[in-house]
Structure formats: structure tokens, C-alpha cells
Amino acid sequence: MTAEITLLVNPTAGRGRGAHAAQPAASALRAAGFSVRTVVGTDAEDALARLRTAVREGTGAVVAVGGDGVVSLALQALAGTLVPLGVVAAGTGTGNDFARALGLPVGDPAAAGRLAATALKEGRIREIDLGRAGDRWYGTVLCSGFDSRVNDRGNRIRWAAGRFRYDLAMIAELAAFRPYPYRITLDDGPAIETEATLVAVGNGTSYGGGMRICADAVMDDGLFDVTVVGNCSRTTLLKVFPKVYRGTHLDHPAVTVHRARRITLEAAGTTAYADGEPLGPLPVTAECLPAVLRILR
């Protein structure tokens, strides 16, 4: 194991908690005998380029400090390599779904840093699957439909900030709510033509800060869990939605779960998001690639 560890930091995560979380994480790694190289970057593209250079030069591990956005950035450099990933989930608000799915500490950077340091010392590694859509890797959930339209609208609202912006977007989307015609192809099976409120393709269990949309997903079984919320009324959606936080929505008759290694989604006028980041308009094809990421645990 190379003694130099790369710390990938998002200083804006958790309203600045990302930068503060880096300090105890770095201290824990140094106390364990590792040297620490910090990568911040002027923007995401620059940070990714710097991270890829560190991986190419033989860093012993990457520890991502921040929320799901910075983890997603790390995946683009680490997928398919032997370099392991540690996660210091900064903050306790939205995001951190990747860490939650793996049972890693959330909101406790010192504990997360110690865990990563001990895992490096003891060689505790878990190999997990990732989803890939085009050239993008993702670790949690690819979503489309009602939830992606909320994201689209929220991103267009400039005068509000944080969760309030997305609360406003959800209210507006509920007012215009309607199911969308989908064409869903699972592996080599026949296409499924259906009306759906949303389709979520889970490598992990949750998105949006703990919404367990794919509650039974397992990150090392080589399969996606595909949650389809079918044609339902606005009233039904409002009743089902709170159950998503407990994962009990899967028992509702409007909800169907499929498992597949590969999925193609087609729906006019609908955007896909993965790990909270926009992928672009449908159609999109995603594949579950087994054991392509090594996690410090």
C-alpha cells in the first residue's frame, strides 16, 4: 500500500462543512502513518483531472470528503482501478446516500477518517458494483419521471436556495402532475410499454437524502433494482410519498420492482439524473458492472 493518500475535498459540501470535515479526516490518516495530498480543484472538471493524475501516479487510496457530488466525481476516476475509495460524508442534511447505503459514518468526519485509516492499515476492502450510463459511472440511483422533473424545475429556480427551492419545485410539479408514457427494456426481454409516474434504477438504496426508493437494492449482487411507480393519481402519490423514507412504498399496488443487469428507458420530454447529477434527456441505457469499485470499510 502506497503511503500517500489523496483527499478529494468539496469545500462547499454541507454549507462549508466539507472543508471543516477534511481536517479530522486528514489528521486520522496522518496519525496512522500516511501522508496526505489534498485535491480541491477550481471546479469539478479541474478536480477530476487532478484526481486522475493522482491515480495514475499511484496514490494508495482516495478519500472523498463531502456529499454524493464529490463521491460521484471520485467514481469517474476510480471505477475499474485497484485504488480503493474511502468516504467522509460531510453534513447530515440532503445527500450522503452513498455512505448511508454502505453503512459508513454520516456527519462524523473524525469517525469516518479513523475508519478509512484503519481499513487501509488492515486491508479491509469491499468490492461493489456501479452503474454506468454512457461514459458516466454512478453509485446510488438513476432517476427519471416525476422526481427528475422536480430536479429540472428546482435547477431553474434561481431566487430560492437549498431544500426550499426543491420544495417549491415539488409543489409546482404536483400542480402539473401526470404520468408519462414509458418504454422500458430489461436485459434482452421484450419492451414494456407502460404509464409511469417515475422509474428509478438503483445500484444503491436511496437518493435525495434518505428516500429509500430502491430499498432492497444490494450493492454487490451484480443487479439493478428497478422501481417503477405506475399510473397513479396525485392523491395516491401524496399518500405513497412519505413511505419512501422507510422503504414501505414497495408494498403498494402501484409500485413494481424488477431486477436486471441492463436497462433502457425511453420517455419523451424526460431527463435522467444519476447520483443527483443530470445525465440528459431519455432515452438512456444503464448497465450494472459488478465489483468495479473497491471501498474502504
C-alpha positions as CSV (number, residue, x, y, z in Angstrom):
1,M,0.0,0.0,0.0
2,T,1.5,3.4,-1.1
3,A,1.9,5.7,1.9
4,E,0.4,8.7,0.2
5,I,-3.4,9.1,0.3
6,T,-5.3,11.6,-1.8
7,L,-8.0,13.6,0.0
8,L,-10.7,14.8,-2.5
9,V,-12.4,17.8,-0.9
10,N,-15.6,19.7,-1.8
11,P,-15.3,22.8,0.3
12,T,-18.9,23.8,-0.3
13,A,-20.5,20.5,0.8
14,G,-22.9,20.8,3.8
15,R,-22.7,24.7,3.7
16,G,-19.0,24.6,4.2
17,R,-18.8,21.5,6.4
18,G,-16.8,19.8,3.6
19,A,-13.7,21.9,4.3
20,H,-14.0,21.5,8.0
21,A,-14.5,17.7,7.7
22,A,-11.3,17.4,5.8
23,Q,-9.2,18.4,8.9
24,P,-10.1,15.5,11.2
25,A,-10.0,13.1,8.3
26,A,-6.5,14.2,7.3
27,S,-5.4,14.0,11.0
28,A,-6.7,10.4,11.4
29,L,-4.8,9.4,8.2
30,R,-1.6,11.1,9.3
31,A,-1.8,9.6,12.8
32,A,-2.0,6.2,11.1
33,G,1.3,6.9,9.3
34,F,0.0,8.0,5.9
35,S,1.0,11.2,4.1
36,V,-2.0,13.2,2.7
37,R,-2.3,15.0,-0.6
38,T,-5.3,17.3,-0.9
39,V,-7.2,17.8,-4.2
40,V,-9.7,20.6,-4.4
41,G,-9.7,22.0,-7.9
42,T,-11.1,25.2,-9.3
43,D,-14.2,23.4,-10.5
44,A,-15.4,19.8,-10.9
45,E,-13.6,19.3,-14.3
46,D,-10.3,20.6,-12.8
47,A,-10.7,18.5,-9.6
48,L,-11.4,15.3,-11.7
49,A,-8.3,16.0,-13.9
50,R,-6.1,16.4,-10.8
51,L,-7.6,13.2,-9.2
52,R,-7.0,11.2,-12.3
53,T,-3.4,12.4,-12.2
54,A,-3.0,11.2,-8.6
55,V,-4.5,7.8,-9.5
56,R,-2.2,7.5,-12.5
57,E,0.8,8.4,-10.3
58,G,0.0,5.6,-7.9
59,T,-1.9,7.0,-4.9
60,G,-2.6,4.4,-2.2
61,A,-6.3,5.4,-1.8
62,V,-8.7,8.3,-2.4
63,V,-10.8,9.6,0.5
64,A,-13.7,11.7,-0.8
65,V,-14.8,14.4,1.7
66,G,-18.3,15.9,1.0
67,G,-21.6,14.7,-0.2
68,D,-22.8,12.5,-3.1
69,G,-21.5,15.0,-5.6
70,V,-17.9,14.6,-4.6
71,V,-18.3,10.8,-4.3
72,S,-19.7,10.8,-7.9
73,L,-16.6,12.7,-9.0
74,A,-14.3,10.1,-7.4
75,L,-16.2,7.3,-9.1
76,Q,-15.3,8.7,-12.5
77,A,-11.5,8.3,-11.7
78,L,-11.6,5.1,-9.6
79,A,-14.1,2.8,-11.4
80,G,-12.2,-0.2,-12.8
81,T,-9.0,0.5,-10.9
82,L,-7.4,-1.1,-7.9
83,V,-7.3,2.2,-5.9
84,P,-9.8,2.0,-3.0
85,L,-12.2,4.7,-2.0
86,G,-12.9,6.0,1.5
87,V,-15.9,8.3,2.2
88,V,-16.1,11.1,4.8
89,A,-19.7,12.1,4.4
90,A,-19.9,15.8,5.4
91,G,-23.1,17.1,7.0
92,T,-26.3,15.4,8.0
93,G,-28.7,17.1,5.6
94,T,-29.5,16.1,2.0
95,G,-27.2,13.8,0.1
96,N,-24.8,11.3,1.6
97,D,-26.9,8.4,0.2
98,F,-23.8,6.6,-1.0
99,A,-22.4,6.5,2.6
100,R,-25.7,5.5,4.0
101,A,-26.1,2.6,1.6
102,L,-22.8,1.2,2.7
103,G,-23.3,1.8,6.4
104,L,-20.5,4.3,6.7
105,P,-20.5,7.2,9.2
106,V,-22.5,10.2,8.3
107,G,-21.9,13.6,9.9
108,D,-19.0,12.4,11.9
109,P,-15.8,13.1,9.9
110,A,-13.4,12.1,12.7
111,A,-15.0,8.6,12.9
112,A,-15.1,8.3,9.1
113,G,-11.4,9.3,8.9
114,R,-10.5,6.8,11.6
115,L,-12.4,4.1,9.8
116,A,-10.7,4.8,6.5
117,A,-7.3,4.8,8.2
118,T,-7.9,1.5,10.0
119,A,-9.3,-0.1,6.8
120,L,-6.1,0.9,4.9
121,K,-3.9,-0.5,7.7
122,E,-5.8,-3.8,7.9
123,G,-6.7,-4.2,4.2
124,R,-10.4,-4.1,4.8
125,I,-11.8,-3.7,1.3
126,R,-15.3,-4.4,-0.1
127,E,-15.8,-4.7,-3.8
128,I,-19.1,-3.2,-5.0
129,D,-21.0,-2.7,-8.3
130,L,-21.5,0.5,-10.1
131,G,-24.0,1.7,-12.7
132,R,-22.8,3.1,-16.0
133,A,-24.8,5.2,-18.4
134,G,-22.8,6.2,-21.4
135,D,-19.4,7.3,-20.0
136,R,-20.8,8.2,-16.6
137,W,-20.5,6.0,-13.5
138,Y,-22.9,6.2,-10.7
139,G,-23.2,4.6,-7.3
140,T,-26.7,5.2,-5.9
141,V,-29.8,5.8,-8.1
142,L,-30.6,6.8,-11.6
143,C,-34.0,8.5,-11.6
144,S,-36.4,9.7,-14.2
145,G,-40.0,11.0,-14.3
146,F,-41.6,13.0,-11.5
147,D,-38.5,13.2,-9.4
148,S,-36.3,14.2,-12.3
149,R,-38.8,16.9,-13.3
150,V,-38.7,18.3,-9.8
151,N,-34.9,18.4,-10.2
152,D,-35.3,20.2,-13.5
153,R,-37.6,22.8,-12.2
154,G,-35.6,23.3,-9.0
155,N,-32.5,24.0,-11.1
156,R,-34.4,26.7,-12.9
157,I,-35.4,28.5,-9.7
158,R,-32.7,31.0,-9.0
159,W,-34.3,33.2,-6.3
160,A,-34.6,30.5,-3.7
161,A,-31.9,28.3,-2.2
162,G,-31.3,24.9,-0.6
163,R,-34.2,22.5,0.2
164,F,-36.8,25.3,0.0
165,R,-36.1,25.6,-3.8
166,Y,-36.9,21.9,-4.3
167,D,-40.0,22.1,-2.0
168,L,-41.3,24.9,-4.3
169,A,-40.4,22.8,-7.4
170,M,-42.3,19.8,-6.0
171,I,-45.4,21.8,-5.3
172,A,-45.3,23.2,-8.8
173,E,-44.8,19.7,-10.3
174,L,-47.6,18.3,-8.3
175,A,-49.9,21.0,-9.7
176,A,-49.0,19.9,-13.2
177,F,-48.8,16.2,-12.3
178,R,-49.5,13.5,-14.8
179,P,-48.0,10.0,-15.5
180,Y,-45.6,9.7,-18.5
181,P,-45.6,7.0,-21.3
182,Y,-42.5,4.9,-20.9
183,R,-40.9,2.1,-22.9
184,I,-38.7,0.0,-20.6
185,T,-36.4,-2.8,-21.8
186,L,-34.8,-5.1,-19.2
187,D,-31.8,-7.1,-20.3
188,D,-32.8,-9.0,-23.5
189,G,-36.5,-9.1,-22.7
190,P,-39.4,-7.6,-24.6
191,A,-40.0,-3.9,-24.2
192,I,-42.6,-2.9,-21.5
193,E,-44.9,-0.1,-22.7
194,T,-46.5,1.5,-19.6
195,E,-47.6,4.7,-18.0
196,A,-45.4,5.5,-15.0
197,T,-45.0,8.3,-12.5
198,L,-41.3,7.6,-12.1
199,V,-38.7,4.9,-12.8
200,A,-35.7,4.6,-10.5
201,V,-32.7,2.4,-11.3
202,G,-30.9,1.6,-8.1
203,N,-27.4,0.3,-7.6
204,G,-27.8,1.7,-4.1
205,T,-31.0,2.0,-1.9
206,S,-31.7,5.7,-1.7
207,Y,-31.5,9.2,-3.1
208,G,-32.4,12.7,-2.1
209,G,-31.0,12.4,1.4
210,G,-32.5,9.1,2.6
211,M,-35.5,8.4,0.3
212,R,-35.3,4.6,0.1
213,I,-36.8,4.4,-3.4
214,C,-34.9,1.1,-4.2
215,A,-35.0,-0.1,-0.6
216,D,-33.9,-3.7,-1.3
217,A,-31.0,-2.9,-3.6
218,V,-27.7,-4.7,-2.8
219,M,-24.5,-3.1,-4.0
220,D,-22.6,-6.3,-4.7
221,D,-25.2,-8.6,-6.3
222,G,-24.5,-7.6,-9.9
223,L,-28.1,-6.4,-10.5
224,F,-30.0,-3.2,-10.5
225,D,-33.2,-2.9,-8.5
226,V,-35.7,-1.0,-10.8
227,T,-38.6,0.7,-9.0
228,V,-41.5,1.6,-11.2
229,V,-44.2,3.8,-9.7
230,G,-47.1,3.2,-12.1
231,N,-50.0,5.3,-13.3
232,C,-51.5,6.8,-10.1
233,S,-53.4,9.9,-9.1
234,R,-52.0,13.0,-7.4
235,T,-53.7,11.9,-4.2
236,T,-52.2,8.4,-4.3
237,L,-48.7,9.9,-5.0
238,L,-49.1,12.1,-1.9
239,K,-50.1,9.1,0.2
240,V,-47.2,6.9,-1.1
241,F,-44.5,9.5,-1.0
242,P,-43.9,9.6,2.9
243,K,-43.5,5.8,2.8
244,V,-40.4,6.2,0.6
245,Y,-38.3,7.2,3.6
246,R,-39.0,3.9,5.3
247,G,-39.0,1.8,2.1
248,T,-42.5,0.6,2.7
249,H,-43.8,2.0,-0.5
250,L,-42.6,-1.1,-2.3
251,D,-45.7,-3.0,-1.0
252,H,-48.1,-0.5,-2.7
253,P,-50.0,-2.0,-5.6
254,A,-48.9,1.0,-7.8
255,V,-45.3,0.0,-7.3
256,T,-43.4,-2.7,-9.2
257,V,-39.8,-3.8,-8.7
258,H,-37.7,-5.5,-11.4
259,R,-34.1,-6.7,-11.3
260,A,-31.8,-6.5,-14.3
261,R,-28.2,-6.1,-15.3
262,R,-29.1,-3.7,-18.2
263,I,-32.0,-1.3,-18.7
264,T,-33.1,1.1,-21.4
265,L,-35.5,3.8,-20.6
266,E,-37.4,5.8,-23.2
267,A,-39.9,8.6,-22.4
268,A,-40.4,11.8,-24.4
269,G,-39.5,15.1,-22.6
270,T,-38.0,13.4,-19.6
271,T,-34.5,13.9,-18.1
272,A,-32.4,11.3,-16.3
273,Y,-30.3,12.1,-13.2
274,A,-27.7,9.8,-11.6
275,D,-26.2,10.4,-8.1
276,G,-28.2,13.7,-8.3
277,E,-26.3,14.9,-11.4
278,P,-28.1,15.4,-14.7
279,L,-27.4,12.8,-17.4
280,G,-29.5,14.4,-20.1
281,P,-32.8,13.5,-21.8
282,L,-34.1,10.0,-22.3
283,P,-33.5,7.5,-23.9
284,V,-30.8,6.2,-21.7
285,T,-29.2,2.8,-21.3
286,A,-27.6,1.8,-18.0
287,E,-25.6,-1.3,-17.1
288,C,-24.7,-2.7,-13.7
289,L,-21.0,-3.6,-13.7
290,P,-20.0,-6.0,-10.9
291,A,-17.1,-5.5,-8.5
292,V,-15.6,-2.4,-10.2
293,L,-15.1,-0.3,-7.1
294,R,-13.1,-1.1,-4.0
295,I,-14.4,0.5,-0.8
296,L,-12.6,1.1,2.5
297,R,-14.9,-0.2,5.2
